[in-house]
Amino acid sequence: MIKTKILEIKTRGNCDIVNITEHVSGKLREVELENGVITVFNVGSTAGITTIEYEPGLVNYDISAAFEKIAPKNGEYEHEKTWHDDNGHAHVRASLLGPSVSIPFVNGELTLGIWQQIVIIDFDTRARVRKIVLQFIGE
């Protein structure tokens, strides 16, 4: 059986990291599947989905510092020359992170580690509401 749910998550942009684990778990309870896999997919090209230990050092410093080294906000991006905007770095960062994760669920529970949470990281330069598609495949 395949079931699909949508989340709408407010983000602040600029490497904002939002823990969506409880939202995803809640939707798993709603679909009433016991065993299978969920794909958590961000719709858009300037944010990504991953899992992390949602703790202050990572959330407030380490992840944004790492992405600043990889794709600096003030770098030179052809995307910005093409579209005359300021978010070339956001597109690069999001493409490196990826738009989705797949997570098995067993007995109606996500199989996340004790310190592992699902997050969306918004790399764009402004606040927005992000649409996240949750697709459950299971029984």
C-alpha positions in Angstrom: 0.0 0.0 0.0 1.2 3.5 -0.8 0.0 6.5 1.2 1.0 10.2 0.8 0.9 13.0 3.2 2.1 16.6 3.0 3.8 18.8 5.6 4.1 22.5 5.4 7.0 23.8 7.5 7.9 27.5 8.2 11.6 28.2 7.8 13.7 31.3 8.2 16.2 30.6 5.4 20.0 31.2 5.8 20.8 27.6 6.9 17.8 27.3 9.2 17.6 23.8 10.5 14.1 22.6 11.5 13.5 19.3 13.3 10.5 17.6 11.6 10.8 14.2 13.3 7.6 14.5 15.4 5.7 15.8 12.3 6.8 12.7 10.3 6.0 10.3 13.2 2.6 11.9 13.6 1.8 11.3 9.9 3.0 7.7 10.2 0.5 7.2 13.0 -2.2 8.7 10.8 -1.6 6.3 7.8 -1.8 3.3 10.1 0.9 1.3 8.4 3.0 -1.1 10.5 6.1 -2.0 8.4 7.6 -0.4 5.3 9.6 2.7 4.3 8.9 6.4 4.1 10.5 8.8 1.7 10.7 12.4 3.1 11.0 14.7 0.1 11.5 18.5 0.0 9.7 20.2 -2.9 12.1 22.9 -4.2 15.8 23.4 -5.0 17.1 25.5 -2.2 16.5 23.3 0.8 17.4 19.7 1.7 16.4 16.8 4.0 18.8 14.8 6.1 19.2 13.3 9.6 21.4 14.7 12.3 21.7 14.8 16.1 19.7 17.9 16.7 21.9 19.5 19.3 23.0 23.2 19.7 26.6 22.8 18.5 25.5 21.2 15.2 22.3 23.3 14.7 23.7 26.7 15.6 27.3 26.4 14.3 28.8 23.3 12.8 26.5 22.6 9.9 26.3 26.2 8.7 30.1 26.5 9.1 30.7 23.4 7.0 28.4 24.6 4.2 30.0 28.0 4.3 33.4 26.4 3.5 31.9 24.2 0.7 29.7 26.9 -1.0 30.2 30.3 0.6 27.3 32.7 0.7 29.4 35.5 -0.8 30.9 33.3 -3.5 30.6 33.9 -7.2 27.8 31.9 -8.8 26.7 31.8 -12.5 23.2 31.1 -11.3 23.1 34.6 -9.8 24.3 36.1 -13.1 21.6 34.3 -15.0 18.7 35.1 -12.7 20.0 38.3 -11.1 19.3 37.0 -7.6 21.3 36.2 -4.5 20.8 32.5 -3.8 23.3 30.6 -6.0 24.9 29.2 -2.9 21.5 27.9 -1.7 21.1 25.9 -4.9 24.6 24.4 -4.6 24.2 23.6 -0.9 20.8 22.0 -1.5 22.0 19.9 -4.4 24.9 18.6 -2.3 22.7 17.7 0.6 19.9 16.2 -1.5 16.1 16.7 -1.4 15.1 13.5 0.5 15.8 10.6 2.8 14.3 7.2 3.1 13.6 5.7 6.5 12.3 2.2 7.3 9.5 1.8 9.8 8.9 -1.3 11.9 5.9 -2.0 14.1 4.6 1.5 13.4 7.8 3.3 14.5 10.5 5.0 12.6 13.8 3.1 12.9 15.9 6.2 13.9 18.8 6.0 16.3 18.3 7.4 19.8 20.1 10.7 18.8 18.9 10.8 15.2 16.3 13.3 14.0 14.9 14.2 10.6 15.6 17.8 9.6 15.0 20.2 6.7 17.8 22.7 6.1 16.7 25.8 4.3 19.6 27.4 2.5 17.6 30.2 0.7 18.0 33.8 1.6 14.5 34.4 2.9 11.8 32.9 5.1 9.2 30.7 3.5 6.8 27.9 3.9 8.3 24.6 2.7 6.3 21.8 1.3 7.5 18.3 2.2 6.0 15.2 0.6 5.9 12.1 2.8 5.3 8.9 0.8 4.8 5.7 2.8 5.1 2.3 1.2 4.1 -0.5 3.5 1.6 -2.8 5.1 
